[in-house]
Amino acid sequence: MRQFLESANLLQTITLEAEKNSAEAKALLEGLSEAQLSWTPAPGSWSIGQCLDHLTTTSKAFEAYLTAAIKRGSEKWPVRSPIPYRPSWVGGWLIKQVLPETTRKVPSPKVFQPLHTPAIEKVLEKFLKQQDDFICFVRQAEGVDYNKTRLRSPVTPLMRYSLADAFVVTVVHGWRHLAQARRVCETPGFPAN
């Protein structure tokens, strides 16, 4: 979280962290079989494929909200240079909930649930495409006061936070589920290649 708060250019930091998440996903899934991608450590837990599918589904659900927020922010709150990130109260709380070191399990809202099929076809390709789309949104936010620009959550219209919060949550959420996917690989009983 500190790298976002101390960043001289938040959007550049978000882009770099999103690219790191993409690289980590590629490295993690390199050489894995379909059986390994779809293996779950226990009933009710997620496979590696489901972790990536969840991240893809979640990021995709934000697209319409990001589009509207960026359009509104560019009209109402233009800026000429990068501004420091100031998390909103709701955004700061949400970020803390999805940090990888948070041990509390956070149930995934129905809209963000991954596919339940044992084999998730082209999961890495879909994830990387969605990451590229996310980075495009981040770049479109250049010149927008991302702290003043608000958007609603796809889960509930009652929850509102800043555009910057949405960007940070997306990256941190990626950290959390990529760490979860790594733990699946390290679980006893994980299928051999």
PyRosetta script that sets phi, psi and omega in degrees:
from pyrosetta import init, pose_from_sequence

init()
pose = pose_from_sequence("MRQFLESANLLQTITLEAEKNSAEAKALLEGLSEAQLSWTPAPGSWSIGQCLDHLTTTSKAFEAYLTAAIKRGSEKWPVRSPIPYRPSWVGGWLIKQVLPETTRKVPSPKVFQPLHTPAIEKVLEKFLKQQDDFICFVRQAEGVDYNKTRLRSPVTPLMRYSLADAFVVTVVHGWRHLAQARRVCETPGFPAN")
pose.set_psi(1, -34.2)
pose.set_omega(1, -177.2)
pose.set_phi(2, -58.5)
pose.set_psi(2, -39.2)
pose.set_omega(2, -177.7)
pose.set_phi(3, -62.1)
pose.set_psi(3, -26.7)
pose.set_omega(3, 177.9)
pose.set_phi(4, -78.6)
pose.set_psi(4, -42.6)
pose.set_omega(4, -178.9)
pose.set_phi(5, -67.6)
pose.set_psi(5, -32.1)
pose.set_omega(5, -177.1)
pose.set_phi(6, -98.3)
pose.set_psi(6, 1.7)
pose.set_omega(6, -176.0)
pose.set_phi(7, -69.1)
pose.set_psi(7, 136.4)
pose.set_omega(7, 174.9)
pose.set_phi(8, -78.1)
pose.set_psi(8, -20.9)
pose.set_omega(8, 178.2)
pose.set_phi(9, -144.1)
pose.set_psi(9, 92.5)
pose.set_omega(9, -174.7)
pose.set_phi(10, -56.3)
pose.set_psi(10, -45.0)
pose.set_omega(10, -175.5)
pose.set_phi(11, -63.8)
pose.set_psi(11, -36.7)
pose.set_omega(11, 176.6)
pose.set_phi(12, -66.8)
pose.set_psi(12, -41.2)
pose.set_omega(12, 178.1)
pose.set_phi(13, -63.2)
pose.set_psi(13, -43.8)
pose.set_omega(13, 178.0)
pose.set_phi(14, -59.4)
pose.set_psi(14, -46.4)
pose.set_omega(14, -179.5)
pose.set_phi(15, -60.1)
pose.set_psi(15, -46.8)
pose.set_omega(15, 179.8)
pose.set_phi(16, -61.5)
pose.set_psi(16, -42.5)
pose.set_omega(16, -179.8)
pose.set_phi(17, -68.3)
pose.set_psi(17, -36.9)
pose.set_omega(17, 176.8)
pose.set_phi(18, -65.6)
pose.set_psi(18, -40.6)
pose.set_omega(18, 177.3)
pose.set_phi(19, -64.5)
pose.set_psi(19, -36.6)
pose.set_omega(19, 175.7)
pose.set_phi(20, -63.8)
pose.set_psi(20, -40.7)
pose.set_omega(20, 177.7)
pose.set_phi(21, -61.6)
pose.set_psi(21, -41.0)
pose.set_omega(21, 178.2)
pose.set_phi(22, -62.9)
pose.set_psi(22, -45.3)
pose.set_omega(22, 179.7)
pose.set_phi(23, -63.4)
pose.set_psi(23, -39.7)
pose.set_omega(23, 179.3)
pose.set_phi(24, -65.6)
pose.set_psi(24, -41.2)
pose.set_omega(24, 178.4)
pose.set_phi(25, -62.2)
pose.set_psi(25, -42.9)
pose.set_omega(25, 177.8)
pose.set_phi(26, -59.7)
pose.set_psi(26, -47.4)
pose.set_omega(26, -178.9)
pose.set_phi(27, -64.0)
pose.set_psi(27, -40.3)
pose.set_omega(27, -178.3)
pose.set_phi(28, -65.9)
pose.set_psi(28, -40.8)
pose.set_omega(28, -175.4)
pose.set_phi(29, -89.5)
pose.set_psi(29, -7.7)
pose.set_omega(29, -177.9)
pose.set_phi(30, -57.7)
pose.set_psi(30, 122.0)
pose.set_omega(30, 175.9)
pose.set_phi(31, 79.2)
pose.set_psi(31, 2.1)
pose.set_omega(31, 179.4)
pose.set_phi(32, -76.6)
pose.set_psi(32, 142.7)
pose.set_omega(32, 177.1)
pose.set_phi(33, -84.0)
pose.set_psi(33, 167.9)
pose.set_omega(33, 176.3)
pose.set_phi(34, -60.2)
pose.set_psi(34, -37.8)
pose.set_omega(34, 179.1)
pose.set_phi(35, -63.9)
pose.set_psi(35, -39.8)
pose.set_omega(35, 179.2)
pose.set_phi(36, -69.6)
pose.set_psi(36, -39.3)
pose.set_omega(36, 178.6)
pose.set_phi(37, -63.2)
pose.set_psi(37, -33.4)
pose.set_omega(37, -174.0)
pose.set_phi(38, -101.4)
pose.set_psi(38, 1.2)
pose.set_omega(38, -179.3)
pose.set_phi(39, -74.2)
pose.set_psi(39, 134.1)
pose.set_omega(39, 176.4)
pose.set_phi(40, -113.7)
pose.set_psi(40, 138.9)
pose.set_omega(40, -178.3)
pose.set_phi(41, -67.3)
pose.set_psi(41, -26.5)
pose.set_omega(41, -178.4)
pose.set_phi(42, -159.6)
pose.set_psi(42, 157.6)
pose.set_omega(42, 176.6)
pose.set_phi(43, -57.9)
pose.set_psi(43, 135.0)
pose.set_omega(43, 179.5)
pose.set_phi(44, 87.6)
pose.set_psi(44, -9.9)
pose.set_omega(44, 177.3)
pose.set_phi(45, -94.4)
pose.set_psi(45, 166.6)
pose.set_omega(45, -175.6)
pose.set_phi(46, -98.2)
pose.set_psi(46, 148.3)
pose.set_omega(46, 173.0)
pose.set_phi(47, -81.7)
pose.set_psi(47, 173.3)
pose.set_omega(47, 175.0)
pose.set_phi(48, -60.1)
pose.set_psi(48, -45.0)
pose.set_omega(48, 179.4)
pose.set_phi(49, -60.7)
pose.set_psi(49, -40.0)
pose.set_omega(49, 179.3)
pose.set_phi(50, -68.4)
pose.set_psi(50, -34.3)
pose.set_omega(50, 176.2)
pose.set_phi(51, -60.1)
pose.set_psi(51, -46.6)
pose.set_omega(51, -180.0)
pose.set_phi(52, -70.5)
pose.set_psi(52, -37.5)
pose.set_omega(52, 178.1)
pose.set_phi(53, -63.7)
pose.set_psi(53, -39.2)
pose.set_omega(53, 177.8)
pose.set_phi(54, -61.6)
pose.set_psi(54, -44.9)
pose.set_omega(54, 178.7)
pose.set_phi(55, -62.6)
pose.set_psi(55, -41.2)
pose.set_omega(55, 179.0)
pose.set_phi(56, -64.4)
pose.set_psi(56, -47.8)
pose.set_omega(56, -179.7)
pose.set_phi(57, -60.8)
pose.set_psi(57, -44.1)
pose.set_omega(57, -178.9)
pose.set_phi(58, -63.9)
pose.set_psi(58, -48.6)
pose.set_omega(58, -179.1)
pose.set_phi(59, -62.2)
pose.set_psi(59, -41.7)
pose.set_omega(59, 179.9)
pose.set_phi(60, -62.8)
pose.set_psi(60, -36.9)
pose.set_omega(60, -178.7)
pose.set_phi(61, -63.6)
pose.set_psi(61, -21.3)
pose.set_omega(61, -179.0)
pose.set_phi(62, -86.9)
pose.set_psi(62, -10.8)
pose.set_omega(62, -170.7)
pose.set_phi(63, -55.4)
pose.set_psi(63, -50.0)
pose.set_omega(63, -178.9)
pose.set_phi(64, -63.5)
pose.set_psi(64, -37.3)
pose.set_omega(64, -180.0)
pose.set_phi(65, -68.1)
pose.set_psi(65, -41.0)
pose.set_omega(65, 178.5)
pose.set_phi(66, -66.8)
pose.set_psi(66, -42.5)
pose.set_omega(66, 179.3)
pose.set_phi(67, -57.4)
pose.set_psi(67, -49.8)
pose.set_omega(67, -178.8)
pose.set_phi(68, -64.6)
pose.set_psi(68, -42.1)
pose.set_omega(68, -178.2)
pose.set_phi(69, -65.6)
pose.set_psi(69, -43.9)
pose.set_omega(69, -179.5)
pose.set_phi(70, -64.2)
pose.set_psi(70, -40.9)
pose.set_omega(70, 178.3)
pose.set_phi(71, -62.3)
pose.set_psi(71, -48.5)
pose.set_omega(71, -179.5)
pose.set_phi(72, -64.1)
pose.set_psi(72, -43.5)
pose.set_omega(72, -179.5)
pose.set_phi(73, -64.3)
pose.set_psi(73, -36.8)
pose.set_omega(73, -179.9)
pose.set_phi(74, -70.3)
pose.set_psi(74, -26.8)
pose.set_omega(74, 178.1)
pose.set_phi(75, -82.9)
pose.set_psi(75, -41.1)
pose.set_omega(75, -172.8)
pose.set_phi(76, -95.8)
pose.set_psi(76, -33.9)
pose.set_omega(76, -172.6)
pose.set_phi(77, -132.9)
pose.set_psi(77, 59.8)
pose.set_omega(77, 177.2)
pose.set_phi(78, -72.7)
pose.set_psi(78, 149.1)
pose.set_omega(78, 174.8)
pose.set_phi(79, -133.1)
pose.set_psi(79, 158.3)
pose.set_omega(79, -177.7)
pose.set_phi(80, -97.7)
pose.set_psi(80, -20.3)
pose.set_omega(80, -178.2)
pose.set_phi(81, -144.5)
pose.set_psi(81, 163.7)
pose.set_omega(81, 179.9)
pose.set_phi(82, -57.7)
pose.set_psi(82, 145.1)
pose.set_omega(82, 179.0)
pose.set_phi(83, -119.4)
pose.set_psi(83, 154.3)
pose.set_omega(83, 179.0)
pose.set_phi(84, -65.9)
pose.set_psi(84, 146.0)
pose.set_omega(84, 177.4)
pose.set_phi(85, -78.7)
pose.set_psi(85, 129.4)
pose.set_omega(85, 174.7)
pose.set_phi(86, -126.3)
pose.set_psi(86, 104.8)
pose.set_omega(86, -178.8)
pose.set_phi(87, -62.7)
pose.set_psi(87, 141.7)
pose.set_omega(87, 171.9)
pose.set_phi(88, -73.8)
pose.set_psi(88, 167.8)
pose.set_omega(88, 179.4)
pose.set_phi(89, -60.6)
pose.set_psi(89, -48.9)
pose.set_omega(89, -178.7)
pose.set_phi(90, -65.7)
pose.set_psi(90, -43.6)
pose.set_omega(90, -179.9)
pose.set_phi(91, -62.2)
pose.set_psi(91, -44.6)
pose.set_omega(91, 178.1)
pose.set_phi(92, -60.8)
pose.set_psi(92, -41.8)
pose.set_omega(92, 177.8)
pose.set_phi(93, -63.6)
pose.set_psi(93, -45.1)
pose.set_omega(93, -178.5)
pose.set_phi(94, -63.4)
pose.set_psi(94, -41.7)
pose.set_omega(94, 178.8)
pose.set_phi(95, -60.3)
pose.set_psi(95, -44.0)
pose.set_omega(95, 179.0)
pose.set_phi(96, -60.8)
pose.set_psi(96, -32.6)
pose.set_omega(96, -179.5)
pose.set_phi(97, -69.0)
pose.set_psi(97, -29.3)
pose.set_omega(97, -175.0)
pose.set_phi(98, -105.1)
pose.set_psi(98, 1.7)
pose.set_omega(98, 176.4)
pose.set_phi(99, -58.6)
pose.set_psi(99, 141.0)
pose.set_omega(99, -178.9)
pose.set_phi(100, -58.3)
pose.set_psi(100, -33.2)
pose.set_omega(100, -178.0)
pose.set_phi(101, -77.9)
pose.set_psi(101, -7.1)
pose.set_omega(101, 176.5)
pose.set_phi(102, -71.1)
pose.set_psi(102, 119.5)
pose.set_omega(102, -175.8)
pose.set_phi(103, -83.9)
pose.set_psi(103, -18.1)
pose.set_omega(103, -179.7)
pose.set_phi(104, -68.9)
pose.set_psi(104, 128.8)
pose.set_omega(104, 176.6)
pose.set_phi(105, -74.2)
pose.set_psi(105, 133.1)
pose.set_omega(105, 178.9)
pose.set_phi(106, -110.7)
pose.set_psi(106, 114.1)
pose.set_omega(106, -179.5)
pose.set_phi(107, -63.5)
pose.set_psi(107, 137.8)
pose.set_omega(107, -179.3)
pose.set_phi(108, -80.4)
pose.set_psi(108, 128.3)
pose.set_omega(108, 176.5)
pose.set_phi(109, -59.1)
pose.set_psi(109, 151.7)
pose.set_omega(109, -175.7)
pose.set_phi(110, -53.1)
pose.set_psi(110, -39.7)
pose.set_omega(110, -177.9)
pose.set_phi(111, -63.0)
pose.set_psi(111, -21.9)
pose.set_omega(111, -177.7)
pose.set_phi(112, -106.0)
pose.set_psi(112, 5.7)
pose.set_omega(112, -177.9)
pose.set_phi(113, -64.1)
pose.set_psi(113, 139.0)
pose.set_omega(113, 176.8)
pose.set_phi(114, -76.1)
pose.set_psi(114, 167.4)
pose.set_omega(114, 175.3)
pose.set_phi(115, -62.0)
pose.set_psi(115, 146.9)
pose.set_omega(115, -179.2)
pose.set_phi(116, -100.5)
pose.set_psi(116, 4.1)
pose.set_omega(116, 179.4)
pose.set_phi(117, -70.9)
pose.set_psi(117, 145.5)
pose.set_omega(117, -178.5)
pose.set_phi(118, -61.4)
pose.set_psi(118, -37.0)
pose.set_omega(118, -179.8)
pose.set_phi(119, -111.5)
pose.set_psi(119, 125.9)
pose.set_omega(119, 179.0)
pose.set_phi(120, -107.9)
pose.set_psi(120, 106.9)
pose.set_omega(120, -173.8)
pose.set_phi(121, -68.8)
pose.set_psi(121, 132.1)
pose.set_omega(121, 175.2)
pose.set_phi(122, 54.2)
pose.set_psi(122, 39.3)
pose.set_omega(122, -175.7)
pose.set_phi(123, -62.2)
pose.set_psi(123, -41.3)
pose.set_omega(123, -179.6)
pose.set_phi(124, -67.7)
pose.set_psi(124, -43.7)
pose.set_omega(124, 179.4)
pose.set_phi(125, -58.6)
pose.set_psi(125, -44.6)
pose.set_omega(125, 179.3)
pose.set_phi(126, -65.5)
pose.set_psi(126, -41.5)
pose.set_omega(126, 179.4)
pose.set_phi(127, -62.1)
pose.set_psi(127, -47.6)
pose.set_omega(127, -178.4)
pose.set_phi(128, -64.1)
pose.set_psi(128, -37.7)
pose.set_omega(128, 177.0)
pose.set_phi(129, -63.5)
pose.set_psi(129, -43.8)
pose.set_omega(129, 179.9)
pose.set_phi(130, -66.4)
pose.set_psi(130, -35.9)
pose.set_omega(130, 175.9)
pose.set_phi(131, -62.3)
pose.set_psi(131, -43.3)
pose.set_omega(131, 177.2)
pose.set_phi(132, -61.2)
pose.set_psi(132, -41.6)
pose.set_omega(132, 178.0)
pose.set_phi(133, -63.0)
pose.set_psi(133, -42.2)
pose.set_omega(133, 178.6)
pose.set_phi(134, -60.8)
pose.set_psi(134, -45.5)
pose.set_omega(134, 179.9)
pose.set_phi(135, -61.8)
pose.set_psi(135, -34.6)
pose.set_omega(135, 175.5)
pose.set_phi(136, -61.9)
pose.set_psi(136, -42.0)
pose.set_omega(136, 177.0)
pose.set_phi(137, -62.2)
pose.set_psi(137, -42.7)
pose.set_omega(137, 179.7)
pose.set_phi(138, -60.1)
pose.set_psi(138, -44.0)
pose.set_omega(138, -179.8)
pose.set_phi(139, -66.5)
pose.set_psi(139, -34.0)
pose.set_omega(139, 178.3)
pose.set_phi(140, -67.0)
pose.set_psi(140, -20.2)
pose.set_omega(140, -178.7)
pose.set_phi(141, -82.4)
pose.set_psi(141, -0.1)
pose.set_omega(141, 174.6)
pose.set_phi(142, -57.4)
pose.set_psi(142, 133.8)
pose.set_omega(142, 178.4)
pose.set_phi(143, 82.9)
pose.set_psi(143, 9.6)
pose.set_omega(143, 179.5)
pose.set_phi(144, -114.6)
pose.set_psi(144, 138.1)
pose.set_omega(144, 172.6)
pose.set_phi(145, -75.7)
pose.set_psi(145, 94.3)
pose.set_omega(145, -174.8)
pose.set_phi(146, -72.8)
pose.set_psi(146, -11.5)
pose.set_omega(146, 174.0)
pose.set_phi(147, -80.3)
pose.set_psi(147, -38.3)
pose.set_omega(147, -179.4)
pose.set_phi(148, -81.7)
pose.set_psi(148, -28.3)
pose.set_omega(148, -178.5)
pose.set_phi(149, -74.4)
pose.set_psi(149, 120.8)
pose.set_omega(149, -176.7)
pose.set_phi(150, -109.3)
pose.set_psi(150, 157.4)
pose.set_omega(150, 172.7)
pose.set_phi(151, -145.0)
pose.set_psi(151, 160.0)
pose.set_omega(151, 178.3)
pose.set_phi(152, -91.3)
pose.set_psi(152, 153.4)
pose.set_omega(152, 176.6)
pose.set_phi(153, -75.6)
pose.set_psi(153, 141.5)
pose.set_omega(153, 173.5)
pose.set_phi(154, -65.2)
pose.set_psi(154, -16.8)
pose.set_omega(154, -179.4)
pose.set_phi(155, -79.7)
pose.set_psi(155, -48.1)
pose.set_omega(155, -179.0)
pose.set_phi(156, -147.7)
pose.set_psi(156, 133.1)
pose.set_omega(156, 179.0)
pose.set_phi(157, -67.7)
pose.set_psi(157, -11.9)
pose.set_omega(157, 179.3)
pose.set_phi(158, -74.4)
pose.set_psi(158, -23.3)
pose.set_omega(158, -178.5)
pose.set_phi(159, -93.7)
pose.set_psi(159, 120.1)
pose.set_omega(159, 179.5)
pose.set_phi(160, -127.7)
pose.set_psi(160, 143.0)
pose.set_omega(160, 177.1)
pose.set_phi(161, -153.3)
pose.set_psi(161, 176.6)
pose.set_omega(161, -174.6)
pose.set_phi(162, -79.2)
pose.set_psi(162, 161.0)
pose.set_omega(162, 174.9)
pose.set_phi(163, -59.1)
pose.set_psi(163, -41.8)
pose.set_omega(163, 177.7)
pose.set_phi(164, -60.3)
pose.set_psi(164, -42.8)
pose.set_omega(164, 177.3)
pose.set_phi(165, -58.7)
pose.set_psi(165, -43.7)
pose.set_omega(165, -179.3)
pose.set_phi(166, -60.9)
pose.set_psi(166, -40.3)
pose.set_omega(166, 178.3)
pose.set_phi(167, -65.9)
pose.set_psi(167, -46.4)
pose.set_omega(167, -179.2)
pose.set_phi(168, -64.6)
pose.set_psi(168, -44.3)
pose.set_omega(168, 179.3)
pose.set_phi(169, -58.0)
pose.set_psi(169, -42.8)
pose.set_omega(169, -178.8)
pose.set_phi(170, -59.8)
pose.set_psi(170, -45.3)
pose.set_omega(170, -179.6)
pose.set_phi(171, -67.7)
pose.set_psi(171, -47.6)
pose.set_omega(171, -177.7)
pose.set_phi(172, -65.4)
pose.set_psi(172, -38.0)
pose.set_omega(172, 175.9)
pose.set_phi(173, -60.3)
pose.set_psi(173, -39.0)
pose.set_omega(173, 174.9)
pose.set_phi(174, -61.0)
pose.set_psi(174, -44.1)
pose.set_omega(174, 177.7)
pose.set_phi(175, -56.0)
pose.set_psi(175, -45.6)
pose.set_omega(175, -175.5)
pose.set_phi(176, -60.8)
pose.set_psi(176, -49.0)
pose.set_omega(176, -174.0)
pose.set_phi(177, -82.0)
pose.set_psi(177, -22.6)
pose.set_omega(177, 171.5)
pose.set_phi(178, -70.5)
pose.set_psi(178, -36.5)
pose.set_omega(178, 174.6)
pose.set_phi(179, -64.7)
pose.set_psi(179, -40.1)
pose.set_omega(179, 177.4)
pose.set_phi(180, -62.2)
pose.set_psi(180, -43.8)
pose.set_omega(180, 179.6)
pose.set_phi(181, -63.0)
pose.set_psi(181, -39.8)
pose.set_omega(181, 177.1)
pose.set_phi(182, -61.4)
pose.set_psi(182, -40.7)
pose.set_omega(182, 179.4)
pose.set_phi(183, -64.5)
pose.set_psi(183, -33.7)
pose.set_omega(183, 177.6)
pose.set_phi(184, -60.3)
pose.set_psi(184, -43.9)
pose.set_omega(184, 178.9)
pose.set_phi(185, -61.0)
pose.set_psi(185, -30.4)
pose.set_omega(185, -175.7)
pose.set_phi(186, -92.1)
pose.set_psi(186, -1.1)
pose.set_omega(186, -177.8)
pose.set_phi(187, -76.1)
pose.set_psi(187, 134.1)
pose.set_omega(187, 175.4)
pose.set_phi(188, -55.9)
pose.set_psi(188, 136.3)
pose.set_omega(188, -178.7)
pose.set_phi(189, 97.5)
pose.set_psi(189, -5.8)
pose.set_omega(189, 178.3)
pose.set_phi(190, -60.3)
pose.set_psi(190, 130.4)
pose.set_omega(190, -175.2)
pose.set_phi(191, -58.2)
pose.set_psi(191, 138.8)
pose.set_omega(191, 176.0)
pose.set_phi(192, -74.2)
pose.set_psi(192, 155.2)
pose.set_omega(192, 179.7)
pose.set_phi(193, -76.9)
pose.dump_pdb("model.pdb")
